[in-house]
Amino acid sequence: MHNNRKAFTLIELLFVVLIIGILAAIALPQYRQTVFKARFANVLGVAESLKKAHELYYLVNGAYITDMTKLDWDFKENCNLFGNNVIACDKYFMIDQLGDSGGIVIGPEGLYIMIYYCPGYSPVWDQCKVRSNYKFYYRVWLNHQSSYPGRRECVGVTDEGKKLCKILGF
């Protein structure tokens, strides 16, 4: 007798589905981390460009300025300027220059640019800057009038934010 098998058994199908499920469970979190890093890299590029424009303005004029529209700089795609002081990027990030919604504030830590990660609230700045709505913030200190010239810092506000800061290497 010849046993011509032209179909898969139920056990074989279950085994294949199990393997695909395991691979998906491993790959999906890694994929999300990669997408997050790519989005953050775009926003960090915008913040670094803003920092360079501020430093150039400071070298020429001897002071920083609150109005981003008067700086000689251009920001990348997927970002929009709100007013003169806040940028929303990728529907996840908000960039606030010089630490206090665009006002030049020299506190104990000096001047810095803040990046807020607030998925679901960007580009609504008033909702994003509420502490309970953002997961973490990332600060880039300016070189003049700062306690930490050139320093970068990531601070997780929520558990998810702390994990995301670890993903970024902080």
Buried (B, 14 or more C-beta within 10 A) or exposed (E): EEEEEEEEEEEEEEEEEEEEEEEEEEEEEEEEBEEBBEBBEBBBBBBEBBBEBBBEBBEEEEEBBBEBEEBEBEBEEBBEEBEBBBBBBBEBBBBBBBBBBBEBBEEEBBBBBBBBBBBEBBBBBEBBBEEEBBBBBBBBBBBBBBEBEEBBBBEBBBEEBBBBBEBBEB
